[in-house]
Amino acid sequence: MKRKMHAKEVFYPKSCELTKQMIEDFNMKLDSSLGDNRLPNFTPRAVLVPDASFLYSGFTANFAYRMLAEKLEGKKRIIVIGASQKAKFDGISGSFYKHYKTPCGKLKIDIDYLDVLRNQCGVGFEKKAHKESSTEVQMPFIKHYMAELEVVELVYSDVSQKSLDILVDVCLSDSENVVVICSNLGELEDQKELGIVDATYLNAISFLDSDRLHDGCNASGLKALKSLINVSANQGLKPQVLNYQTSSMHFGEKVIVNGHLSVAFY
């Protein structure tokens, strides 16, 4: 069985050719912005990436994946964790399929490691969870840059912060893993207010202090972001902000502004 594509055309191109072209365009812009500088020279254990479409947050996500692609020695699998934004269920669901379909071919899913997470962290399986776009939009990047790695998709819904902390801790404790946390930041109508809220996220990440995330924070993957901060603090990891941008969407006369952030933890 394959984990099928449900978000193509809306979140990323349906063809391999267009997918590669968009990633090439992201890299042209990245090279231009870097100038004579180089990508950070450390090996990330985890990255925070946005979960919006290629159109809105692809450049920000691509920065992290291109950096990861240069630091894969000793890595076997990439674990993608995101919140279920449509389906409601209890706990955390793992992608218990053989392969994950992408526009440029399939990725192998690490079923054996999913069994480890089932035994250690209570990961289950909810079929409806695996139509989630926040995790799916990461897979074309993974196929492009890290096709040799096996993947694990983990989608959570009604789960305690402690349970998610345990999951992220287990995943980050294995040196063969790269962990990807999917989350956009603020979603507001006012650009200035968004900047204030997103500064709160940046402070919480910079100081590895999830208590700084107050009630006004409405990140799409807030629990997973808190877990990444908590576990990074406990394991002595350091954060490095890679890219921050905003995008806007028009709904009639209403404009919604989103913050998109990529961060490496090493």
C-alpha positions in Angstrom: 0.0 0.0 0.0 1.1 3.6 -0.7 0.4 6.8 1.2 -1.3 8.6 -1.7 -1.0 12.3 -2.6 -4.0 14.4 -1.5 -2.6 17.9 -1.6 -1.0 18.0 -5.1 -1.9 21.1 -7.2 -3.1 22.9 -4.1 0.0 22.7 -2.0 2.6 21.7 -4.5 2.8 20.9 -8.3 1.3 17.7 -9.5 4.1 16.9 -12.0 7.8 16.1 -11.3 9.0 18.6 -13.9 7.1 21.6 -12.2 8.2 20.5 -8.8 11.9 20.5 -9.8 11.5 23.8 -11.5 10.0 25.4 -8.4 12.8 24.1 -6.2 15.4 25.3 -8.8 13.8 28.8 -8.6 13.9 28.7 -4.8 17.6 27.8 -5.0 18.4 30.6 -7.5 16.8 33.1 -5.0 18.7 31.5 -2.1 22.0 31.7 -3.9 21.3 35.4 -4.8 20.4 36.2 -1.2 23.4 34.4 0.2 25.8 36.2 -2.1 29.4 35.4 -1.0 28.1 33.7 2.2 27.7 30.0 2.6 25.1 27.8 4.3 25.6 27.3 8.0 28.3 24.7 8.7 26.8 22.4 11.3 24.8 19.2 11.2 21.1 19.7 12.3 19.4 17.1 14.4 16.0 18.7 13.7 14.4 21.5 11.7 11.3 23.5 12.0 9.7 24.2 8.6 6.5 25.9 7.6 3.5 23.8 6.5 1.9 26.1 3.9 2.0 25.6 0.1 5.1 25.9 -2.1 3.6 29.2 -3.3 3.5 30.8 0.1 6.3 29.2 2.1 8.3 27.1 -0.3 11.4 29.3 -0.2 11.6 29.2 3.6 11.2 25.4 3.7 13.6 24.9 0.9 16.4 26.7 2.8 16.2 24.0 5.6 16.0 21.1 3.2 18.9 22.2 1.1 21.0 22.6 4.2 20.0 19.2 5.4 20.9 17.6 2.1 24.6 18.5 2.7 24.6 16.9 6.2 23.2 13.4 5.8 26.2 11.2 6.8 25.1 8.6 9.2 21.4 9.4 8.8 18.9 6.6 7.9 15.5 8.2 8.2 13.6 11.4 8.3 10.7 11.8 10.6 8.0 14.3 9.7 5.7 15.4 12.5 2.7 17.6 12.0 -0.7 18.5 13.5 -3.9 17.2 12.0 -5.7 20.2 10.8 -8.9 18.5 9.6 -9.3 15.0 11.0 -10.0 14.6 14.7 -8.8 11.5 16.6 -7.0 10.5 19.8 -3.3 10.3 20.0 -0.6 10.1 17.3 -0.9 8.3 14.0 2.0 6.8 12.0 2.1 6.2 8.3 1.9 2.4 8.3 2.2 2.1 4.6 5.1 0.7 2.4 5.7 3.8 0.4 4.9 7.5 0.3 3.9 8.7 -3.2 5.3 12.0 -4.5 5.3 13.7 -7.9 8.8 12.5 -8.6 8.3 8.9 -7.4 7.9 7.0 -4.2 9.7 7.2 -0.9 10.2 4.1 1.3 8.5 4.2 4.7 10.4 2.8 7.6 7.8 0.3 9.0 10.3 -1.2 11.5 10.9 2.1 13.1 7.2 2.8 13.3 6.9 -0.4 15.2 9.5 0.9 17.6 7.5 4.1 18.1 4.3 2.1 18.6 5.9 0.2 21.4 7.7 3.1 23.0 5.3 6.0 22.4 1.9 4.4 21.7 1.9 5.5 18.1 -1.2 4.1 16.4 -2.8 4.3 13.0 -5.8 6.4 11.8 -6.3 6.3 8.1 -8.0 9.7 8.0 -4.9 11.3 9.5 -2.9 10.6 6.5 -4.6 13.0 4.2 -2.8 15.8 6.1 -1.3 18.5 4.0 1.1 19.9 6.6 3.2 16.8 6.4 2.6 15.9 2.8 3.9 19.2 1.5 7.3 18.3 2.9 7.6 15.1 0.9 8.5 16.6 -2.5 11.4 18.4 -0.8 12.5 15.1 0.8 12.3 13.2 -2.5 14.3 15.9 -4.2 17.1 16.2 -1.7 17.1 13.0 0.4 15.5 10.2 -1.7 17.9 7.7 -0.2 16.5 8.1 3.3 13.4 6.3 4.6 10.6 8.4 5.9 8.1 8.3 8.7 5.0 10.5 8.8 3.5 11.2 12.2 0.3 13.1 12.6 -1.1 14.1 15.9 -4.6 15.3 17.0 -5.9 15.1 20.6 -2.7 14.3 22.4 -1.1 15.6 25.7 1.9 17.8 25.6 3.8 15.2 27.7 3.1 12.4 25.2 4.3 14.5 22.3 7.4 15.5 24.3 8.2 11.9 24.9 7.8 11.1 21.1 10.1 13.9 20.1 12.6 13.0 22.7 12.7 9.4 21.5 13.1 10.5 17.9 15.8 13.0 18.6 17.7 10.6 20.8 18.4 8.3 17.8 21.5 9.6 15.9 20.2 8.0 12.7 17.1 10.3 12.6 16.5 13.7 11.2 13.3 15.2 12.7 11.1 17.7 10.9 8.5 19.7 12.8 5.9 21.3 10.6 4.2 24.5 11.7 3.4 28.0 10.4 3.5 30.8 12.9 0.9 33.5 13.5 -2.3 33.9 11.4 -3.7 37.4 11.8 -5.4 40.2 9.8 -2.9 42.9 11.0 0.7 42.8 9.7 2.0 44.8 12.7 0.3 42.6 15.2 1.6 39.5 13.4 5.1 40.9 13.8 4.6 41.2 17.5 3.3 37.7 17.9 5.9 36.2 15.6 8.6 37.9 17.7 7.2 35.9 20.6 7.9 32.7 18.7 11.4 33.8 17.9 12.1 34.6 21.5 10.8 31.3 22.7 12.9 29.4 20.2 16.0 31.5 20.8 15.9 31.0 24.6 14.5 27.5 24.3 11.7 28.5 26.6 8.2 27.2 25.6 6.7 29.1 28.5 7.2 32.3 26.5 4.5 31.1 24.1 1.4 32.8 25.4 -2.3 32.5 24.7 -2.1 34.7 21.6 0.1 32.2 19.8 -1.9 30.2 17.3 0.8 28.3 15.3 -0.7 25.5 13.3 1.7 23.0 15.0 2.0 24.7 18.3 2.2 21.5 20.4 4.9 20.0 18.3 6.8 23.3 18.3 6.6 23.3 22.1 7.9 19.8 22.2 10.8 20.6 19.9 11.7 23.5 22.2 11.4 21.5 25.4 13.4 18.5 24.1 16.1 20.7 22.6 16.6 22.4 25.9 16.8 19.1 27.7 19.2 17.6 25.2 21.4 20.7 24.9 20.6 21.6 21.3 21.1 25.0 19.9 18.7 26.8 17.5 19.7 28.7 14.4 17.1 30.7 12.5 17.5 30.2 8.8 14.7 32.2 7.2 11.6 34.2 8.2 9.0 35.5 5.7 5.3 36.4 5.7 2.6 35.8 3.1 -1.0 37.1 2.7 -4.2 35.6 1.4 -7.3 37.5 0.3 -10.7 36.3 1.2 -12.9 39.0 -0.3 -12.2 42.2 1.6 -10.5 40.2 4.3 -6.7 39.7 4.3 -5.1 37.0 6.4 -1.3 37.3 7.0 0.8 34.3 7.9 4.3 34.0 9.3 6.7 31.3 8.0 9.9 30.3 9.7 12.6 27.8 9.2 15.0 26.9 12.1 17.8 24.3 12.5 18.5 22.7 15.8 22.0 21.2 16.3 
